[in-house]
C-alpha cells in the first residue's frame, strides 16, 4: 500500500493531531508523516495519499455492482476537491486544498489555525477531549469509540459512507476486538483486503521547538518524537489511543 504524508521545512504542524483525524478520512492506507510544531498553535500538513491496491480494486467492484455496468476505472475513488470542500467548515481548519493525482490518490494541504480547535467537539463533563494543547509545551491526543463517530460527524457524507463500507468500529462505535473486526472485513471484502488493512502502519516524526522531555506512545530523540500508528488500532479502537509529547 502507498499513503505518504510528506512534511515540509516550513510546516507548522501538530502532526499527530492532524494525522489521527486524517486517517479517519482516508482509511486503508499506510505511509509516513514528518512535521514541525510551531510556537503559535497553528498548523499545516501536506498530504499525498493513495488507497491500497486491494481496497481500490474492491471499491471498483462495488461501484460496478451499484452502477450495473462497467464504471470508468479512471474515475476518482476518492474525490479530493469534494473532501476539501466538506472539511473547510470543520473547527480549527483555516484552509484546505486537495486534488486527485490518480483515481485512488489525493494530494494537497490542510492548514489548521489553532491546534486546540482542530475538530473540536462540544464539551462534555467527564469526557476526555480529542486534543489538549498547552503552548508551554505539551500536546495530548485522545481517541476512543465515543469520540471517533462524533469526529466523523464533522466530515462529509462521502467520507462517512466510505468508512461505513469498512464497518469500522471507529464509525459504528461497536465494541469489537481486532481479531473479530478482521474476520468481518474478510467476510465483507475478502481476506486480501483484510490483510492489507491489518498490515498498514503509519510512522510519524514530529520536531518540537525544544528537546522532547517526555513522550507517551512513542519514542524521543532530541527535539524529535517518533510514533507508529497501526491502522487497525485506529479503525478498531479496542483500547483508547493516547499519544502525548512534552517539550
Residue pairs with C-beta under 8 A, 6 or more apart in sequence:
1 28
1 29
1 30
1 50
1 51
1 52
1 53
1 196
1 199
1 200
2 29
2 30
2 31
2 50
2 52
2 105
3 26
3 29
3 30
3 31
3 48
3 49
3 50
3 51
3 52
3 200
3 202
4 31
4 32
4 48
4 49
4 50
5 15
5 19
5 22
5 31
5 32
5 33
5 34
5 45
5 46
5 47
5 48
5 49
5 202
6 32
6 33
6 34
6 46
6 48
7 13
7 15
7 33
7 34
7 35
7 36
7 45
7 46
7 205
8 44
8 46
9 36
10 44
11 35
11 36
11 43
11 44
11 45
11 46
12 36
12 37
12 38
12 40
12 42
12 43
12 44
13 35
13 36
13 37
13 38
13 43
13 44
13 45
13 206
14 35
14 37
14 43
14 112
14 115
14 118
14 131
14 133
14 139
14 206
15 33
15 34
15 35
15 37
15 45
15 204
15 205
15 206
16 139
16 141
16 204
16 206
16 227
16 243
16 245
17 43
17 115
17 118
17 130
17 131
17 133
17 139
17 141
18 35
18 43
18 45
18 110
18 112
18 118
19 33
19 45
19 202
19 204
19 229
20 130
20 141
20 143
20 229
20 234
20 241
20 243
21 118
21 119
21 151
22 45
22 47
22 49
22 110
23 29
23 202
23 229
23 231
23 234
24 148
24 151
24 152
24 155
24 159
24 163
24 170
24 234
25 83
25 87
25 155
25 159
26 49
26 51
26 78
26 106
27 162
27 163
27 166
27 168
27 197
27 231
27 234
27 235
28 51
28 52
28 55
28 166
28 193
28 196
28 197
28 200
28 231
29 49
29 50
29 51
29 52
29 200
29 202
29 231
30 52
30 199
30 200
30 201
30 202
30 231
31 48
31 49
31 202
32 202
32 203
32 204
32 205
33 45
33 202
33 203
33 204
33 205
34 204
34 205
34 206
34 207
35 45
35 204
35 205
35 206
35 207
36 206
36 207
36 208
37 139
37 206
37 207
37 208
37 209
37 247
38 209
39 135
39 209
41 114
41 115
41 116
41 133
41 135
42 94
42 111
42 112
42 113
42 114
42 115
43 111
43 112
43 113
43 115
43 118
44 109
44 110
44 111
44 112
45 109
45 110
45 112
46 108
46 109
47 98
47 106
47 107
47 108
47 109
47 110
48 101
48 105
48 106
48 107
49 78
49 105
49 106
49 107
50 56
50 102
50 104
50 105
50 106
51 59
51 77
51 78
51 104
51 105
52 193
52 196
52 197
52 200
53 196
54 190
54 192
54 193
54 195
54 196
55 189
55 193
55 196
55 197
56 77
56 103
56 104
58 189
58 190
58 193
59 77
59 104
59 165
60 71
60 73
60 77
62 165
63 71
63 75
63 77
64 70
64 71
73 103
74 103
75 103
76 100
76 103
76 104
77 103
77 104
78 100
78 104
78 105
78 106
79 100
79 158
80 98
80 99
80 100
80 106
80 107
80 108
81 98
81 99
81 100
82 156
82 158
83 98
83 106
83 156
83 158
83 159
84 96
84 97
84 98
84 108
85 96
85 156
86 155
86 156
86 157
86 158
86 159
87 93
87 96
87 110
87 155
87 156
88 95
88 96
90 119
90 154
90 155
91 117
91 118
91 119
91 120
91 154
92 112
92 113
92 114
92 115
92 116
92 117
92 118
92 119
92 120
93 110
93 111
93 112
93 113
93 118
94 111
94 112
94 113
95 109
95 110
95 111
96 108
96 109
96 110
96 111
97 108
97 109
98 106
98 107
98 108
98 109
98 110
99 106
99 107
99 108
100 106
100 107
101 107
112 118
115 131
115 133
115 139
116 131
116 132
116 133
118 130
118 131
119 130
119 131
119 151
119 154
120 129
120 130
120 131
121 129
121 130
121 147
121 150
121 151
123 129
127 146
127 147
128 142
128 144
128 147
128 240
129 142
130 141
130 142
130 143
130 147
130 151
131 139
131 140
131 141
131 142
132 138
132 139
132 140
132 142
133 139
133 140
137 208
137 209
137 210
137 246
137 247
138 244
138 245
138 246
138 247
139 244
139 245
139 246
140 242
140 243
140 244
141 241
141 242
141 243
141 244
142 240
142 241
142 242
143 151
143 234
143 237
143 240
143 241
144 237
144 240
144 241
145 169
145 170
145 173
145 174
145 175
145 237
146 173
148 170
148 171
148 173
148 237
149 170
149 171
149 172
149 173
152 159
152 160
152 163
152 170
152 171
153 160
160 171
163 170
163 171
164 171
164 172
166 185
166 188
166 189
166 197
166 235
167 181
167 184
167 185
167 188
168 181
168 235
168 236
169 175
169 176
169 181
169 235
169 236
169 237
169 238
170 234
170 235
170 236
170 237
176 184
176 236
176 238
177 236
177 238
178 198
178 232
178 233
178 236
178 238
181 232
181 235
181 236
182 194
182 197
182 198
182 232
183 194
185 193
185 194
185 197
186 193
186 194
197 231
197 232
197 235
198 232
200 230
200 231
200 232
201 228
201 229
201 230
201 231
202 228
202 229
202 230
202 231
203 226
203 227
203 228
203 229
204 218
204 226
204 227
204 228
204 229
205 224
205 225
205 226
206 224
206 225
206 226
206 227
206 245
207 223
207 224
208 223
208 224
208 225
208 245
208 247
209 223
209 247
210 223
210 247
211 222
211 223
211 247
212 220
212 221
212 222
212 223
212 224
212 225
212 245
212 246
212 247
213 220
213 246
213 247
214 220
214 244
214 245
214 246
215 225
215 244
215 245
215 246
216 242
216 243
216 244
216 245
217 227
217 241
217 242
217 243
217 244
218 225
218 226
218 227
218 228
218 243
218 245
219 225
219 226
220 226
220 245
223 247
225 245
227 243
229 241
233 239
233 241
234 241
